[in-house]
Amino acid sequence: MEMNSDLNILPVKDLPDEDGRPLNPILPKPPSLLLMISPIRTGKSTIISNLLLNSNFYGQDFFDETIVFSPTINNDKTSRFLRKSATCYDSYSDEQMMEIVKKQSDYDDSPDRPSLAVILDDIIGTIRREAFVNGLASRFRHYGIDLLLMSSQNYRKVSPVIRSNATHMIIGSPFPNNKELGKIFEEIGDQFGGYDNMEAIYRAATPNKYDFLFLDLTENPPIARKNFGEIIAYGGQGYKGKVENADFNLGGGEKETEE
């Protein structure tokens, strides 16, 4: 019997979008964990609303249900339209999240299982390290959670499990706490040529108020973009251009004990 000698590894074909609508390839492709590190008054709520309501992004029909945990959802005017279209809670509890996961688990792998977007806005930095949602960061894709978006103002208060499982990151601006910003550069800088290069990439991506650095960590090498637009750098190379108005340095990445 003649043996086939072709042992090339073939890529697994992507599943088509259920609604037939193509997704912009720049956006996190489900299932994804998008970690947003953004201080107050940096346009975070506007970004989240665009992702979930604007049809140029995911829009209202991409996911079967959007669930939002946010302590400010009921008094944030920017989120008023999101509040009308999503299931919203103004506090987080493990019991609520476990109930969501249980309902999803009851479907097993049925094609009828709903596709969820779960948003935890400014919740992560306030919960204990052993909270259920921290472990969920490594298992969310098994429960039909196609977008898990977590935001925090403090990077090191985010569980290491969440940080290590993030597929994408948004780092907002302006960032008034240089020490806190330096912690981010210290941890992820090696993927983009080191601490100093990471700082240069961030400065190049955020020359204006409300700009943000968007990192796609699923690509090899990872990609850094200004907002959801132009590519600033590829991982391992660092930023090679000139950074305008970067008239200060964060101190070369001083080591600190993690909180």
N, C-alpha and C positions, 0 to 999 in steps of 0.2 A: 504494500500500500504506500502510495506516494505521500510524503509528509509535507505539510505547508510550512515553509521556512520563514514566513512573515510574522515576526514576534514584536512588531511595533505596538506601543501603547497608544490606543486611540482615546480621545477625549470623550467623556460622557456628555451626551446631548442635554442642553438645558431644557427644562420644562417650559412650555409656552405660558404666558400670562393668562390666567383664567378668564379675565375680561377682554382679552385680545388687545389691550392697549399697551404699546411698548413703553418701557420705563427708560427715562434718560440714563445712559450708562454711567454718568457721573454720580448719580444718587446711590446710596447704600442699597445693594440688591438683597432682597429678603432670602433667608433670614439674616438679620444684621443687628448688632448691638452698637448703637451710636451714643457715645459718651460726650456730653457737652460740658466744658469747663468754662464758665462765663460769669463774671460778676454782675451785680445788679446794674440796670440802665445800660446794657450793652446790646439790646435788641433781641434777647433770647426768645421772648414770647413771640415776637414777630417771625423769627425763623421757624419756630415750632408750628405756628399757625399756617405759614406758607407750605410747609412740608405736608400738612394734613388736610388743607383746604384748597390750595391752589392746584388746579388741574395740570399745570406745567410741572408739578412735583408729583406727589402721590395722589393728591386730591381726595375727595370725600368717598370715592367709590372703589379705591384700590383695595382697602381692607374691609372685611365684613363688619368689624366693630373696632372703634377706638376707645380705649379706656385711659383716663387721665387721673393721676394722683398729684395734687398740687395744693399747697396751703393757701395759695393766692388766687386760685381759679375763680372764686366768686367775687373778687373785688379788683381784678386786673382787667381794665377796659380793653387792652389789646387782645385778650383771650375771650372776649364776649361771644364771638362767632364760633370759636372752638367749643365753648361751653354748651352751645345749642346743639352741636352735631355729635358730641361724644358723651360717653358715660363718665361722669366726673365725681371724684371724691376729694374733699378738702383736707383729708388726713390719710396717712398710710397705716395699715395694720397687716401683720403676717396672715391673720385669719382671712382677710379680704383677698389677698393675693393667692393664698392656698385654695380658696374656693374657685377662683378663676382657673387655676391650673387643674383642679379636680374636674371641672366641667369640660375642659379641653381634653383631659385624659380619658373621659368616658367615650370619646369618639374613636379612641385608638388611632389607627391610621386611615380612618374613613375619609373619602373625598368630600364628605359633607361637613367635616370639621371646619369651623369658622377660622378665617385668617384674621389675626388680631394685631393691632398696634397698641402697645402698652407704654405710656409715658409716665415717668416718675420725675417730676419737676421740683428741684430743690428739696427732695426727700432724702436722697442717699447720704448726705453729710450729717444727717440728724439721727440716723437709726444705728442700732448696735451692730457690731461686726458679725454677730451670729444670726442676724435677721435672715429670714427665708429668702428674701429677694437677692441677697448676696450670692447664695448658692445657685439661685435660678439663672444667674448670668452665664453659667456654663452649660445649662440644660434647656434654655428657653425654646430653642428651635424644635425640640421634641414635642412641644405642646401647641404647635400652630401659632406661636407668637412670632410673627414675621418681621416685626420691627419692635425692638426694645430700646427705648430712648431714655437715657438717664442724664439728668443735669445736676450740677453741683457748683458752688462757688469756690470750694476748697478741694483741690486735687488729692491731697494725701489723706483726706477724710473718706475718700472713696475706697471701698474694700479692694485689696490687691487682686481678689478674684475677678471683680468687675473690670479693673484696669487691664488685667492680662487677657481678658476675653473680649475686650472692645475690638470691633472690626473697623470702626471709623471713629474719628474724634473731631470735634469743633472746639477751637480755643478762641474765645471772644476778645473783644477790645472795645474801649480802652481797659487795660488791666492795671488798676492802681497799686496792687500789691506786688512789687517786684520780687520779693522773696518767694511768694507763692508761685509766681510765674517761673522763677528759676527752678523750683522743684519739678515742674513739668519738663523743662529742658534737660534737667539732670537725668530723669528717668527714661525719656524716649529719644534723647539726643543721639544715642549710638546708632539708631536706625537711619539718621540723616547726617552722618559725618561728624558727630560730636556736639558738645554743649554750645560752643560758639557758633557753629553753623546753624544749629537749631534756633538760636536767638536771631540770627540774621534772616532766616527763613520767616520767622514770625513777624519781624519788623517789615520785611518786604511785602508780606501778605496783608498787613494791617496799617497802612499809612493814614487811613481816615477813620473817623468815629463810626462804629457799628460794623466795620470790616471784621472778618474772622479768618482764621487759618483752618482749612479743612484737610484732614489727613485720611487717606484711604490706606488702611493697614492690611487689606486683603491682597493687594497687588504685590508682585515681586519684580522689582523693588517697590516699596511703598511710595505713594504719590502725595505731594503737598500742593494744595491749591489755594489761591486767593479767592475767598468766598467759594461759590460753586463754579468758579470760572477757570481762569488761566492757571497752568501748572507753574509753580514757583521752583520746585525741586523734586528730584527723585531720590529715594533712599540710598544711602551709601555715598552720595556725591556731594550733598550739601548745596548751599546757595553760592553761586559763582558771581552774581551781579553785585551792583552797588546798592546799599541800603540807604535811602534818603532819610534824613532827619533822625538817624540812629546815633544821637549824640551822647549816649550813655551806655554803660555795660552793667550787667547784673552781677558782676563779680566773679566770673569764671566758674560758677557752679559749686559754691561751698557746700560741703557735705553736712547734712543735718540728720538727726535721729528722727525716724518716721514716727508720726503721732499714732 
